[in-house]
Amino acid sequence: MPPLTVSTDLDVKYRPKTISDVIGQPDAVKAIRSWGANIPRAVLFYGQTGGGKTTLARAITTELLGVKINDYM
């Protein structure tokens, strides 16, 4: 495993781990919570760079599906 850089350390430390931890996207969090057990097969996130698309996808994967993104790498 390569050594962690400063930016990687900050990503790991401060990235939200669950959907409840996501800040600044109340509409997206509300929509995701409304899915309940009916998780869609695919979700398309779009928006500007740095808008939190990947962060939200990671939180969904971890909380709703029970899979940590690091399990893939």
HTML snippet that shows the backbone in 3Dmol.js (N, CA, C, O; Angstrom):
<script src="https://3Dmol.org/build/3Dmol-min.js"></script>
<div id="view" style="width:600px;height:400px;position:relative"></div>
<script>
const pdb = `
ATOM      1  N   MET A   1       0.849  -1.175   0.000  1.00  0.00           N
ATOM      2  CA  MET A   1       0.000   0.000   0.000  1.00  0.00           C
ATOM      3  C   MET A   1       0.893   1.236   0.000  1.00  0.00           C
ATOM      4  O   MET A   1       1.837   1.313   0.786  1.00  0.00           O
ATOM      5  N   PRO A   2       0.607   2.207  -0.872  1.00  0.00           N
ATOM      6  CA  PRO A   2       1.443   3.404  -0.913  1.00  0.00           C
ATOM      7  C   PRO A   2       1.254   4.253   0.335  1.00  0.00           C
ATOM      8  O   PRO A   2       0.205   4.206   0.976  1.00  0.00           O
ATOM      9  N   PRO A   3       2.284   5.031   0.675  1.00  0.00           N
ATOM     10  CA  PRO A   3       2.146   5.893   1.860  1.00  0.00           C
ATOM     11  C   PRO A   3       1.058   6.935   1.649  1.00  0.00           C
ATOM     12  O   PRO A   3       0.848   7.416   0.536  1.00  0.00           O
ATOM     13  N   LEU A   4       0.375   7.273   2.724  1.00  0.00           N
ATOM     14  CA  LEU A   4      -0.698   8.260   2.644  1.00  0.00           C
ATOM     15  C   LEU A   4      -0.118   9.660   2.522  1.00  0.00           C
ATOM     16  O   LEU A   4       0.883   9.991   3.157  1.00  0.00           O
ATOM     17  N   THR A   5      -0.755  10.467   1.707  1.00  0.00           N
ATOM     18  CA  THR A   5      -0.349  11.859   1.577  1.00  0.00           C
ATOM     19  C   THR A   5      -1.219  12.711   2.483  1.00  0.00           C
ATOM     20  O   THR A   5      -2.175  12.216   3.079  1.00  0.00           O
ATOM     21  N   VAL A   6      -0.891  13.987   2.588  1.00  0.00           N
ATOM     22  CA  VAL A   6      -1.669  14.886   3.437  1.00  0.00           C
ATOM     23  C   VAL A   6      -3.102  14.957   2.961  1.00  0.00           C
ATOM     24  O   VAL A   6      -4.024  14.896   3.775  1.00  0.00           O
ATOM     25  N   SER A   7      -3.317  15.087   1.639  1.00  0.00           N
ATOM     26  CA  SER A   7      -4.688  15.187   1.135  1.00  0.00           C
ATOM     27  C   SER A   7      -5.461  13.896   1.377  1.00  0.00           C
ATOM     28  O   SER A   7      -6.654  13.947   1.677  1.00  0.00           O
ATOM     29  N   THR A   8      -4.813  12.744   1.256  1.00  0.00           N
ATOM     30  CA  THR A   8      -5.485  11.473   1.512  1.00  0.00           C
ATOM     31  C   THR A   8      -5.862  11.362   2.982  1.00  0.00           C
ATOM     32  O   THR A   8      -6.957  10.903   3.309  1.00  0.00           O
ATOM     33  N   ASP A   9      -4.974  11.775   3.859  1.00  0.00           N
ATOM     34  CA  ASP A   9      -5.279  11.721   5.291  1.00  0.00           C
ATOM     35  C   ASP A   9      -6.497  12.568   5.632  1.00  0.00           C
ATOM     36  O   ASP A   9      -7.357  12.138   6.401  1.00  0.00           O
ATOM     37  N   LEU A  10      -6.575  13.758   5.070  1.00  0.00           N
ATOM     38  CA  LEU A  10      -7.714  14.633   5.332  1.00  0.00           C
ATOM     39  C   LEU A  10      -8.996  14.048   4.764  1.00  0.00           C
ATOM     40  O   LEU A  10     -10.051  14.141   5.392  1.00  0.00           O
ATOM     41  N   ASP A  11      -8.918  13.442   3.572  1.00  0.00           N
ATOM     42  CA  ASP A  11     -10.094  12.806   2.982  1.00  0.00           C
ATOM     43  C   ASP A  11     -10.623  11.710   3.896  1.00  0.00           C
ATOM     44  O   ASP A  11     -11.825  11.626   4.147  1.00  0.00           O
ATOM     45  N   VAL A  12      -9.737  10.888   4.381  1.00  0.00           N
ATOM     46  CA  VAL A  12     -10.134   9.775   5.240  1.00  0.00           C
ATOM     47  C   VAL A  12     -10.700  10.293   6.558  1.00  0.00           C
ATOM     48  O   VAL A  12     -11.680   9.756   7.075  1.00  0.00           O
ATOM     49  N   LYS A  13     -10.089  11.324   7.088  1.00  0.00           N
ATOM     50  CA  LYS A  13     -10.492  11.822   8.404  1.00  0.00           C
ATOM     51  C   LYS A  13     -11.826  12.557   8.376  1.00  0.00           C
ATOM     52  O   LYS A  13     -12.645  12.371   9.276  1.00  0.00           O
ATOM     53  N   TYR A  14     -12.061  13.383   7.368  1.00  0.00           N
ATOM     54  CA  TYR A  14     -13.220  14.275   7.385  1.00  0.00           C
ATOM     55  C   TYR A  14     -14.359  13.889   6.446  1.00  0.00           C
ATOM     56  O   TYR A  14     -15.414  14.522   6.498  1.00  0.00           O
ATOM     57  N   ARG A  15     -14.197  12.893   5.601  1.00  0.00           N
ATOM     58  CA  ARG A  15     -15.276  12.495   4.692  1.00  0.00           C
ATOM     59  C   ARG A  15     -16.416  11.877   5.495  1.00  0.00           C
ATOM     60  O   ARG A  15     -16.166  11.035   6.358  1.00  0.00           O
ATOM     61  N   PRO A  16     -17.665  12.274   5.232  1.00  0.00           N
ATOM     62  CA  PRO A  16     -18.799  11.681   5.955  1.00  0.00           C
ATOM     63  C   PRO A  16     -18.862  10.172   5.739  1.00  0.00           C
ATOM     64  O   PRO A  16     -18.673   9.684   4.625  1.00  0.00           O
ATOM     65  N   LYS A  17     -19.125   9.455   6.801  1.00  0.00           N
ATOM     66  CA  LYS A  17     -19.193   7.987   6.724  1.00  0.00           C
ATOM     67  C   LYS A  17     -20.622   7.492   6.498  1.00  0.00           C
ATOM     68  O   LYS A  17     -20.823   6.410   5.946  1.00  0.00           O
ATOM     69  N   THR A  18     -21.606   8.272   6.918  1.00  0.00           N
ATOM     70  CA  THR A  18     -22.999   7.879   6.745  1.00  0.00           C
ATOM     71  C   THR A  18     -23.777   9.012   6.090  1.00  0.00           C
ATOM     72  O   THR A  18     -23.286  10.136   5.982  1.00  0.00           O
ATOM     73  N   ILE A  19     -24.977   8.709   5.662  1.00  0.00           N
ATOM     74  CA  ILE A  19     -25.823   9.717   5.022  1.00  0.00           C
ATOM     75  C   ILE A  19     -26.168  10.823   6.009  1.00  0.00           C
ATOM     76  O   ILE A  19     -26.288  11.984   5.618  1.00  0.00           O
ATOM     77  N   SER A  20     -26.324  10.484   7.261  1.00  0.00           N
ATOM     78  CA  SER A  20     -26.645  11.485   8.283  1.00  0.00           C
ATOM     79  C   SER A  20     -25.531  12.504   8.474  1.00  0.00           C
ATOM     80  O   SER A  20     -25.777  13.628   8.911  1.00  0.00           O
ATOM     81  N   ASP A  21     -24.306  12.109   8.146  1.00  0.00           N
ATOM     82  CA  ASP A  21     -23.157  12.998   8.304  1.00  0.00           C
ATOM     83  C   ASP A  21     -22.994  13.987   7.152  1.00  0.00           C
ATOM     84  O   ASP A  21     -22.222  14.939   7.265  1.00  0.00           O
ATOM     85  N   VAL A  22     -23.712  13.776   6.040  1.00  0.00           N
ATOM     86  CA  VAL A  22     -23.582  14.645   4.868  1.00  0.00           C
ATOM     87  C   VAL A  22     -24.191  16.006   5.181  1.00  0.00           C
ATOM     88  O   VAL A  22     -25.331  16.096   5.637  1.00  0.00           O
ATOM     89  N   ILE A  23     -23.424  17.058   4.934  1.00  0.00           N
ATOM     90  CA  ILE A  23     -23.861  18.416   5.223  1.00  0.00           C
ATOM     91  C   ILE A  23     -23.985  19.192   3.922  1.00  0.00           C
ATOM     92  O   ILE A  23     -23.161  19.037   3.022  1.00  0.00           O
ATOM     93  N   GLY A  24     -25.013  20.025   3.821  1.00  0.00           N
ATOM     94  CA  GLY A  24     -25.144  20.913   2.676  1.00  0.00           C
ATOM     95  C   GLY A  24     -25.954  20.363   1.525  1.00  0.00           C
ATOM     96  O   GLY A  24     -26.066  21.020   0.490  1.00  0.00           O
ATOM     97  N   GLN A  25     -26.521  19.181   1.670  1.00  0.00           N
ATOM     98  CA  GLN A  25     -27.344  18.596   0.621  1.00  0.00           C
ATOM     99  C   GLN A  25     -28.626  18.023   1.215  1.00  0.00           C
ATOM    100  O   GLN A  25     -28.878  16.824   1.095  1.00  0.00           O
ATOM    101  N   PRO A  26     -29.434  18.859   1.849  1.00  0.00           N
ATOM    102  CA  PRO A  26     -30.622  18.337   2.542  1.00  0.00           C
ATOM    103  C   PRO A  26     -31.634  17.699   1.598  1.00  0.00           C
ATOM    104  O   PRO A  26     -32.287  16.727   1.976  1.00  0.00           O
ATOM    105  N   ASP A  27     -31.783  18.214   0.388  1.00  0.00           N
ATOM    106  CA  ASP A  27     -32.742  17.626  -0.551  1.00  0.00           C
ATOM    107  C   ASP A  27     -32.314  16.226  -0.980  1.00  0.00           C
ATOM    108  O   ASP A  27     -33.142  15.320  -1.074  1.00  0.00           O
ATOM    109  N   ALA A  28     -31.024  16.055  -1.237  1.00  0.00           N
ATOM    110  CA  ALA A  28     -30.522  14.747  -1.638  1.00  0.00           C
ATOM    111  C   ALA A  28     -30.660  13.732  -0.505  1.00  0.00           C
ATOM    112  O   ALA A  28     -31.062  12.591  -0.730  1.00  0.00           O
ATOM    113  N   VAL A  29     -30.328  14.151   0.699  1.00  0.00           N
ATOM    114  CA  VAL A  29     -30.431  13.251   1.856  1.00  0.00           C
ATOM    115  C   VAL A  29     -31.890  12.870   2.094  1.00  0.00           C
ATOM    116  O   VAL A  29     -32.184  11.713   2.392  1.00  0.00           O
ATOM    117  N   LYS A  30     -32.796  13.821   1.967  1.00  0.00           N
ATOM    118  CA  LYS A  30     -34.224  13.537   2.150  1.00  0.00           C
ATOM    119  C   LYS A  30     -34.721  12.545   1.097  1.00  0.00           C
ATOM    120  O   LYS A  30     -35.482  11.632   1.417  1.00  0.00           O
ATOM    121  N   ALA A  31     -34.296  12.718  -0.146  1.00  0.00           N
ATOM    122  CA  ALA A  31     -34.704  11.798  -1.215  1.00  0.00           C
ATOM    123  C   ALA A  31     -34.175  10.393  -0.967  1.00  0.00           C
ATOM    124  O   ALA A  31     -34.886   9.409  -1.172  1.00  0.00           O
ATOM    125  N   ILE A  32     -32.937  10.304  -0.529  1.00  0.00           N
ATOM    126  CA  ILE A  32     -32.335   8.998  -0.256  1.00  0.00           C
ATOM    127  C   ILE A  32     -33.040   8.319   0.912  1.00  0.00           C
ATOM    128  O   ILE A  32     -33.285   7.113   0.870  1.00  0.00           O
ATOM    129  N   ARG A  33     -33.362   9.067   1.939  1.00  0.00           N
ATOM    130  CA  ARG A  33     -34.080   8.505   3.086  1.00  0.00           C
ATOM    131  C   ARG A  33     -35.465   7.991   2.679  1.00  0.00           C
ATOM    132  O   ARG A  33     -35.969   7.033   3.266  1.00  0.00           O
ATOM    133  N   SER A  34     -36.078   8.621   1.680  1.00  0.00           N
ATOM    134  CA  SER A  34     -37.414   8.210   1.252  1.00  0.00           C
ATOM    135  C   SER A  34     -37.408   6.872   0.502  1.00  0.00           C
ATOM    136  O   SER A  34     -38.461   6.257   0.330  1.00  0.00           O
ATOM    137  N   TRP A  35     -36.238   6.422   0.059  1.00  0.00           N
ATOM    138  CA  TRP A  35     -36.164   5.146  -0.648  1.00  0.00           C
ATOM    139  C   TRP A  35     -36.553   3.988   0.255  1.00  0.00           C
ATOM    140  O   TRP A  35     -37.197   3.039  -0.194  1.00  0.00           O
ATOM    141  N   GLY A  36     -36.169   4.057   1.520  1.00  0.00           N
ATOM    142  CA  GLY A  36     -36.438   2.959   2.438  1.00  0.00           C
ATOM    143  C   GLY A  36     -35.764   1.693   1.956  1.00  0.00           C
ATOM    144  O   GLY A  36     -34.560   1.685   1.698  1.00  0.00           O
ATOM    145  N   ALA A  37     -36.526   0.627   1.833  1.00  0.00           N
ATOM    146  CA  ALA A  37     -35.981  -0.649   1.363  1.00  0.00           C
ATOM    147  C   ALA A  37     -35.993  -0.742  -0.158  1.00  0.00           C
ATOM    148  O   ALA A  37     -35.459  -1.698  -0.722  1.00  0.00           O
ATOM    149  N   ASN A  38     -36.587   0.226  -0.820  1.00  0.00           N
ATOM    150  CA  ASN A  38     -36.690   0.198  -2.285  1.00  0.00           C
ATOM    151  C   ASN A  38     -35.546   0.977  -2.932  1.00  0.00           C
ATOM    152  O   ASN A  38     -35.765   2.002  -3.576  1.00  0.00           O
ATOM    153  N   ILE A  39     -34.339   0.481  -2.753  1.00  0.00           N
ATOM    154  CA  ILE A  39     -33.164   1.140  -3.316  1.00  0.00           C
ATOM    155  C   ILE A  39     -33.179   0.931  -4.829  1.00  0.00           C
ATOM    156  O   ILE A  39     -33.306  -0.202  -5.292  1.00  0.00           O
ATOM    157  N   PRO A  40     -33.051   2.011  -5.607  1.00  0.00           N
ATOM    158  CA  PRO A  40     -33.059   1.853  -7.063  1.00  0.00           C
ATOM    159  C   PRO A  40     -31.813   1.126  -7.561  1.00  0.00           C
ATOM    160  O   PRO A  40     -30.779   1.100  -6.893  1.00  0.00           O
ATOM    161  N   ARG A  41     -31.935   0.543  -8.740  1.00  0.00           N
ATOM    162  CA  ARG A  41     -30.807  -0.182  -9.325  1.00  0.00           C
ATOM    163  C   ARG A  41     -29.687   0.756  -9.734  1.00  0.00           C
ATOM    164  O   ARG A  41     -28.514   0.384  -9.691  1.00  0.00           O
ATOM    165  N   ALA A  42     -30.036   1.956 -10.125  1.00  0.00           N
ATOM    166  CA  ALA A  42     -29.020   2.927 -10.552  1.00  0.00           C
ATOM    167  C   ALA A  42     -29.434   4.329 -10.113  1.00  0.00           C
ATOM    168  O   ALA A  42     -30.620   4.656 -10.055  1.00  0.00           O
ATOM    169  N   VAL A  43     -28.443   5.138  -9.809  1.00  0.00           N
ATOM    170  CA  VAL A  43     -28.667   6.522  -9.423  1.00  0.00           C
ATOM    171  C   VAL A  43     -27.658   7.365 -10.194  1.00  0.00           C
ATOM    172  O   VAL A  43     -26.476   7.024 -10.252  1.00  0.00           O
ATOM    173  N   LEU A  44     -28.117   8.452 -10.779  1.00  0.00           N
ATOM    174  CA  LEU A  44     -27.230   9.343 -11.522  1.00  0.00           C
ATOM    175  C   LEU A  44     -27.050  10.632 -10.738  1.00  0.00           C
ATOM    176  O   LEU A  44     -28.010  11.361 -10.488  1.00  0.00           O
ATOM    177  N   PHE A  45     -25.821  10.902 -10.358  1.00  0.00           N
ATOM    178  CA  PHE A  45     -25.491  12.152  -9.685  1.00  0.00           C
ATOM    179  C   PHE A  45     -24.881  13.087 -10.712  1.00  0.00           C
ATOM    180  O   PHE A  45     -24.023  12.675 -11.493  1.00  0.00           O
ATOM    181  N   TYR A  46     -25.305  14.316 -10.721  1.00  0.00           N
ATOM    182  CA  TYR A  46     -24.707  15.286 -11.624  1.00  0.00           C
ATOM    183  C   TYR A  46     -24.550  16.607 -10.896  1.00  0.00           C
ATOM    184  O   TYR A  46     -25.247  16.881  -9.919  1.00  0.00           O
ATOM    185  N   GLY A  47     -23.633  17.416 -11.381  1.00  0.00           N
ATOM    186  CA  GLY A  47     -23.397  18.710 -10.759  1.00  0.00           C
ATOM    187  C   GLY A  47     -21.971  19.154 -10.963  1.00  0.00           C
ATOM    188  O   GLY A  47     -21.172  18.488 -11.622  1.00  0.00           O
ATOM    189  N   GLN A  48     -21.677  20.285 -10.386  1.00  0.00           N
ATOM    190  CA  GLN A  48     -20.357  20.872 -10.562  1.00  0.00           C
ATOM    191  C   GLN A  48     -19.287  20.084  -9.811  1.00  0.00           C
ATOM    192  O   GLN A  48     -19.578  19.295  -8.912  1.00  0.00           O
ATOM    193  N   THR A  49     -18.064  20.319 -10.204  1.00  0.00           N
ATOM    194  CA  THR A  49     -16.927  19.695  -9.550  1.00  0.00           C
ATOM    195  C   THR A  49     -16.877  20.129  -8.090  1.00  0.00           C
ATOM    196  O   THR A  49     -17.041  21.307  -7.773  1.00  0.00           O
ATOM    197  N   GLY A  50     -16.648  19.169  -7.214  1.00  0.00           N
ATOM    198  CA  GLY A  50     -16.544  19.484  -5.791  1.00  0.00           C
ATOM    199  C   GLY A  50     -17.876  19.601  -5.088  1.00  0.00           C
ATOM    200  O   GLY A  50     -17.944  20.101  -3.965  1.00  0.00           O
ATOM    201  N   GLY A  51     -18.944  19.143  -5.738  1.00  0.00           N
ATOM    202  CA  GLY A  51     -20.271  19.273  -5.163  1.00  0.00           C
ATOM    203  C   GLY A  51     -20.658  18.170  -4.196  1.00  0.00           C
ATOM    204  O   GLY A  51     -21.718  18.246  -3.574  1.00  0.00           O
ATOM    205  N   GLY A  52     -19.826  17.148  -4.053  1.00  0.00           N
ATOM    206  CA  GLY A  52     -20.100  16.082  -3.097  1.00  0.00           C
ATOM    207  C   GLY A  52     -20.757  14.848  -3.691  1.00  0.00           C
ATOM    208  O   GLY A  52     -21.326  14.042  -2.954  1.00  0.00           O
ATOM    209  N   LYS A  53     -20.690  14.683  -5.003  1.00  0.00           N
ATOM    210  CA  LYS A  53     -21.322  13.529  -5.644  1.00  0.00           C
ATOM    211  C   LYS A  53     -20.692  12.213  -5.176  1.00  0.00           C
ATOM    212  O   LYS A  53     -21.402  11.277  -4.808  1.00  0.00           O
ATOM    213  N   THR A  54     -19.386  12.147  -5.192  1.00  0.00           N
ATOM    214  CA  THR A  54     -18.692  10.932  -4.782  1.00  0.00           C
ATOM    215  C   THR A  54     -18.880  10.675  -3.301  1.00  0.00           C
ATOM    216  O   THR A  54     -19.056   9.529  -2.886  1.00  0.00           O
ATOM    217  N   THR A  55     -18.847  11.720  -2.504  1.00  0.00           N
ATOM    218  CA  THR A  55     -19.044  11.575  -1.063  1.00  0.00           C
ATOM    219  C   THR A  55     -20.421  10.993  -0.764  1.00  0.00           C
ATOM    220  O   THR A  55     -20.554  10.099   0.071  1.00  0.00           O
ATOM    221  N   LEU A  56     -21.436  11.498  -1.440  1.00  0.00           N
ATOM    222  CA  LEU A  56     -22.792  10.987  -1.237  1.00  0.00           C
ATOM    223  C   LEU A  56     -22.907   9.533  -1.702  1.00  0.00           C
ATOM    224  O   LEU A  56     -23.562   8.722  -1.047  1.00  0.00           O
ATOM    225  N   ALA A  57     -22.278   9.208  -2.822  1.00  0.00           N
ATOM    226  CA  ALA A  57     -22.296   7.831  -3.316  1.00  0.00           C
ATOM    227  C   ALA A  57     -21.619   6.881  -2.331  1.00  0.00           C
ATOM    228  O   ALA A  57     -22.106   5.774  -2.097  1.00  0.00           O
ATOM    229  N   ARG A  58     -20.508   7.309  -1.759  1.00  0.00           N
ATOM    230  CA  ARG A  58     -19.825   6.481  -0.761  1.00  0.00           C
ATOM    231  C   ARG A  58     -20.690   6.277   0.474  1.00  0.00           C
ATOM    232  O   ARG A  58     -20.750   5.174   1.018  1.00  0.00           O
ATOM    233  N   ALA A  59     -21.358   7.333   0.917  1.00  0.00           N
ATOM    234  CA  ALA A  59     -22.214   7.225   2.099  1.00  0.00           C
ATOM    235  C   ALA A  59     -23.376   6.274   1.841  1.00  0.00           C
ATOM    236  O   ALA A  59     -23.734   5.474   2.706  1.00  0.00           O
ATOM    237  N   ILE A  60     -23.960   6.361   0.654  1.00  0.00           N
ATOM    238  CA  ILE A  60     -25.056   5.449   0.296  1.00  0.00           C
ATOM    239  C   ILE A  60     -24.569   4.014   0.294  1.00  0.00           C
ATOM    240  O   ILE A  60     -25.217   3.130   0.853  1.00  0.00           O
ATOM    241  N   THR A  61     -23.428   3.783  -0.336  1.00  0.00           N
ATOM    242  CA  THR A  61     -22.879   2.425  -0.415  1.00  0.00           C
ATOM    243  C   THR A  61     -22.603   1.858   0.961  1.00  0.00           C
ATOM    244  O   THR A  61     -22.897   0.693   1.231  1.00  0.00           O
ATOM    245  N   THR A  62     -22.039   2.678   1.830  1.00  0.00           N
ATOM    246  CA  THR A  62     -21.694   2.205   3.168  1.00  0.00           C
ATOM    247  C   THR A  62     -22.929   1.964   4.027  1.00  0.00           C
ATOM    248  O   THR A  62     -23.051   0.921   4.670  1.00  0.00           O
ATOM    249  N   GLU A  63     -23.849   2.936   4.034  1.00  0.00           N
ATOM    250  CA  GLU A  63     -24.977   2.852   4.960  1.00  0.00           C
ATOM    251  C   GLU A  63     -26.100   1.933   4.460  1.00  0.00           C
ATOM    252  O   GLU A  63     -26.586   1.087   5.211  1.00  0.00           O
ATOM    253  N   LEU A  64     -26.505   2.093   3.222  1.00  0.00           N
ATOM    254  CA  LEU A  64     -27.660   1.331   2.740  1.00  0.00           C
ATOM    255  C   LEU A  64     -27.303  -0.075   2.257  1.00  0.00           C
ATOM    256  O   LEU A  64     -28.090  -1.006   2.428  1.00  0.00           O
ATOM    257  N   LEU A  65     -26.138  -0.231   1.662  1.00  0.00           N
ATOM    258  CA  LEU A  65     -25.762  -1.524   1.123  1.00  0.00           C
ATOM    259  C   LEU A  65     -24.817  -2.290   2.029  1.00  0.00           C
ATOM    260  O   LEU A  65     -24.610  -3.488   1.840  1.00  0.00           O
ATOM    261  N   GLY A  66     -24.238  -1.606   3.018  1.00  0.00           N
ATOM    262  CA  GLY A  66     -23.354  -2.271   3.963  1.00  0.00           C
ATOM    263  C   GLY A  66     -21.995  -2.636   3.384  1.00  0.00           C
ATOM    264  O   GLY A  66     -21.319  -3.524   3.904  1.00  0.00           O
ATOM    265  N   VAL A  67     -21.592  -1.966   2.319  1.00  0.00           N
ATOM    266  CA  VAL A  67     -20.310  -2.252   1.681  1.00  0.00           C
ATOM    267  C   VAL A  67     -19.429  -1.021   1.806  1.00  0.00           C
ATOM    268  O   VAL A  67     -19.830   0.072   1.406  1.00  0.00           O
ATOM    269  N   LYS A  68     -18.248  -1.185   2.348  1.00  0.00           N
ATOM    270  CA  LYS A  68     -17.305  -0.076   2.427  1.00  0.00           C
ATOM    271  C   LYS A  68     -16.574   0.022   1.092  1.00  0.00           C
ATOM    272  O   LYS A  68     -16.203  -0.994   0.504  1.00  0.00           O
ATOM    273  N   ILE A  69     -16.371   1.237   0.622  1.00  0.00           N
ATOM    274  CA  ILE A  69     -15.757   1.446  -0.679  1.00  0.00           C
ATOM    275  C   ILE A  69     -14.347   0.850  -0.717  1.00  0.00           C
ATOM    276  O   ILE A  69     -13.890   0.445  -1.786  1.00  0.00           O
ATOM    277  N   ASN A  70     -13.655   0.787   0.408  1.00  0.00           N
ATOM    278  CA  ASN A  70     -12.319   0.223   0.437  1.00  0.00           C
ATOM    279  C   ASN A  70     -12.316  -1.280   0.193  1.00  0.00           C
ATOM    280  O   ASN A  70     -11.265  -1.853  -0.091  1.00  0.00           O
ATOM    281  N   ASP A  71     -13.481  -1.933   0.298  1.00  0.00           N
ATOM    282  CA  ASP A  71     -13.586  -3.352   0.005  1.00  0.00           C
ATOM    283  C   ASP A  71     -13.345  -3.628  -1.468  1.00  0.00           C
ATOM    284  O   ASP A  71     -12.990  -4.746  -1.840  1.00  0.00           O
ATOM    285  N   TYR A  72     -13.536  -2.607  -2.321  1.00  0.00           N
ATOM    286  CA  TYR A  72     -13.336  -2.778  -3.758  1.00  0.00           C
ATOM    287  C   TYR A  72     -11.890  -2.575  -4.179  1.00  0.00           C
ATOM    288  O   TYR A  72     -11.491  -3.001  -5.263  1.00  0.00           O
ATOM    289  N   MET A  73     -11.107  -1.932  -3.334  1.00  0.00           N
ATOM    290  CA  MET A  73      -9.727  -1.586  -3.728  1.00  0.00           C
ATOM    291  C   MET A  73      -8.728  -2.432  -3.025  1.00  0.00           C
ATOM    292  O   MET A  73      -7.526  -2.274  -3.239  1.00  0.00           O
TER     293      MET A  73
END
`;
const viewer = $3Dmol.createViewer("view");
viewer.addModel(pdb, "pdb");
viewer.setStyle({}, {cartoon: {color: "spectrum"}});
viewer.zoomTo();
viewer.render();
</script>
